[in-house]
Amino acid sequence: MLRTLLSVGGGAFSLAAVTFFQSMPAHALAPDRYDITDLGTLGGESSLAYGLNETGDVVGVSEGADGVNRAFVWSDGSMKTLPDLGFGGVAYDINNSGDITGALSTGIDYVRPWDGRSSSVDNVALWQDGQQLVNLGNLGGLPRGEGRAIAEDGWIVGTASAPLPDVPGEDIWQRAFVSVPGSYSVLNDAGTFPGDIRSFIFDLNTAKQAPGFSVSDNRGGPAATDAGLWQFNSDGSIQSITPLEALAPDHTSVALGINDAGEVVGRSATADGQNVTVYWGARETSPELLPVLTEDPGTYVRAWQINNQSLAVGELRNATDTERFATLWAKNADEWKNIDLQTLIPTESGWDLSGALSINDAGQIVGYGVVDNQQRAFLLTPEAGPEPSAVTAVIVTVCLGLFIRRSATDD
């Protein structure tokens, strides 16, 4: 092909070669190698990274010197504690302006009336510019509230507790919410599928689409869990919730991550009850099975997030939880490939990667693993390679060189 494209006709160099290479689409090719950075801790023994922005700032949770798990932001090689109410917290996402969302522990324990189990009471948190704490509370219930994603314009989505609809004084349940700048004091209930009582949202793209799932009432038996794609209006009101199908009818499906093109990743149950990772194409409701590294991934499989290059990350655990994988999915020529990130870091690093939880458009990945017998948050950065513009420049140079040589021969 190269020889044909570089042909010269009628004494004039064909610019078709340059045009061809400049217009080639950018394929979602996985990086060959990654550099790994240990993000450290806040003085304790463990840490875990949940999210990052396009400049490589990272957020998550770390044990402090006092043994309390606290939210952190890591930037310019330094991990800093985010303000809390004195009882700790966790940070899940950060935008390019440095605004962060997550959860705050209130120091209150709540005993769930339906099973007697104790649960901590958390509120939705916003840290503006990575510093100023805003306690966003919840939807009127007690058990839990957490912001899972924050957009560049400050929109926040997540899950917060609320009283059971239409049943005063009854159990408290979790509901998806959206909160928009200018009215952060109000968390808007994002609703459920008809007849369901709980819902969860995990991500948000620029088109105000949010992947999640809706759950039926399980007080009388097993709950049905169905993936959905929320579409919000510009004021934060709900426009629609589109069901996303499972691999098998009437089986569980969960949507977790979305990119700006509307591609969604998550998990689903097969007809025999096996949990697997899946992908829903943009504007598609039928899932595609994603390959996994192990034939027996067990009950814990997650494809957590997908970036705008269609690279997805997640974690797999085998049935006995003796093996954990931080994984990357890449699609090339309409075929998905699952890659063990452990094979892409230096063998002498001493790391055992356990889970990959977020990826930005630069291909940087955050998650958690084990190093020196301690669980630590990591940042993976693709090793530097030639930029596409540099590759094009080389091709142009070669083409021009061949043209000059051919012209000299013709003369």
Buried (B, 14 or more C-beta within 10 A) or exposed (E): EEEEBBEBEEEEBBEEBBEEBEEEEEEBEBBEEBBBBBBBBBBBEBBBBBBBBBEBBBBBBBBBEEEBBBBBBBBEEEBEBBBBBEBBBBBBBBBEBBBBBBBBBBEEEBEEEEEEEEBBBBBBBBBBEBEEBBBBBBBEBBBBBBBBBBBEEBBBBBBBBBBBEEEEEBBBBBBBBBBBEEEBEBBBBBBBBEEBBBBBBBBBBEEBBBBBBBBBBBEEEEBBBBBBBBBBEEEBEBEEBBEBBBBBEEBBBBBBBBBEBBBBBBBBBBEEEBBBBBBBBEEBBEBBEBEBBBEEBBEBBBBBBBBBBBBBBBBBBBEEEEBBBBBBBBBEEEEBEBBBBBEBBEEEBEBEBBBBBBBBEBBBBBBBBBBEEBBBBBBBBBEEEEEEEEEBEEBBEEBEEBBEEBEEEEE
